[in-house]
């Protein structure tokens, strides 16, 4: 059962550009999104994971952070109104 809506799913230019030519990165992003939708917040600190859990129930911003050997770290952020979920590199924030 889905705990929250992703809204419109978007990626920043950097993420989108890399997905266009890097199949393994595209798989990493897809897997990370599946984890995120299942409320697995990845490699966030315990405090930040608790904040994302709280955010799901209280319509606040939700965030996950994902890392995989050989891939750049990505963040996934859902807006409080659940209109948009963005996949981005931390340096694009």
C-alpha positions in Angstrom: 0.0 0.0 0.0 1.3 3.4 -1.0 1.8 5.8 2.0 2.2 9.0 0.0 1.8 10.4 -3.5 4.9 11.2 -5.5 3.0 13.8 -7.7 4.8 14.7 -10.9 8.1 12.9 -11.0 11.0 15.1 -12.3 14.7 14.9 -12.5 17.2 17.8 -12.7 19.2 18.4 -15.8 22.2 16.7 -14.3 20.4 13.6 -13.4 18.4 13.4 -16.6 21.6 13.9 -18.7 23.4 11.1 -16.9 20.4 8.8 -17.2 20.4 9.3 -20.9 23.8 7.7 -21.4 24.4 5.6 -18.3 22.2 2.5 -18.1 23.6 1.4 -14.7 22.8 4.9 -13.3 19.3 4.7 -14.7 18.8 1.4 -12.9 20.2 2.9 -9.7 17.7 5.8 -9.9 14.8 3.5 -10.6 15.7 1.2 -7.7 16.2 4.2 -5.4 12.7 5.5 -6.4 11.2 2.1 -5.6 12.9 2.2 -2.2 11.8 5.7 -1.6 8.2 4.9 -2.4 8.4 2.1 0.1 9.6 4.6 2.8 13.2 3.3 2.8 15.1 6.6 3.1 18.4 5.1 2.1 21.6 6.5 3.7 20.1 9.4 5.7 21.0 9.8 9.3 18.6 8.2 11.8 17.4 11.7 12.7 16.7 12.6 9.1 15.0 9.2 8.5 12.7 9.9 11.5 12.0 13.4 10.0 10.9 11.8 6.7 8.7 9.3 8.5 7.1 12.2 10.4 6.8 14.2 7.1 4.8 11.4 5.4 2.1 11.6 8.1 2.1 15.4 8.5 2.3 16.7 4.9 5.8 18.0 5.2 8.7 17.7 2.8 10.0 14.1 2.4 13.6 13.3 1.6 15.7 10.3 0.8 19.4 9.9 0.1 20.8 7.0 -2.0 24.3 5.8 -2.6 25.7 2.9 -4.6 29.3 2.0 -5.3 30.4 3.5 -8.6 27.5 5.9 -8.8 27.1 9.5 -7.6 24.9 10.1 -4.5 21.4 11.2 -5.3 18.6 12.9 -3.3 14.9 12.4 -3.8 12.6 15.1 -2.4 8.8 15.3 -2.4 7.2 18.6 -1.8 4.9 19.1 1.2 1.8 19.4 -1.1 2.8 16.1 -2.9 2.7 17.9 -6.2 6.2 17.0 -7.3 9.0 14.6 -6.5 12.5 15.6 -7.7 15.6 13.4 -8.2 18.7 15.5 -8.0 22.4 15.4 -7.2 23.1 17.1 -3.8 25.2 19.8 -5.5 22.1 20.8 -7.5 20.0 21.6 -4.4 
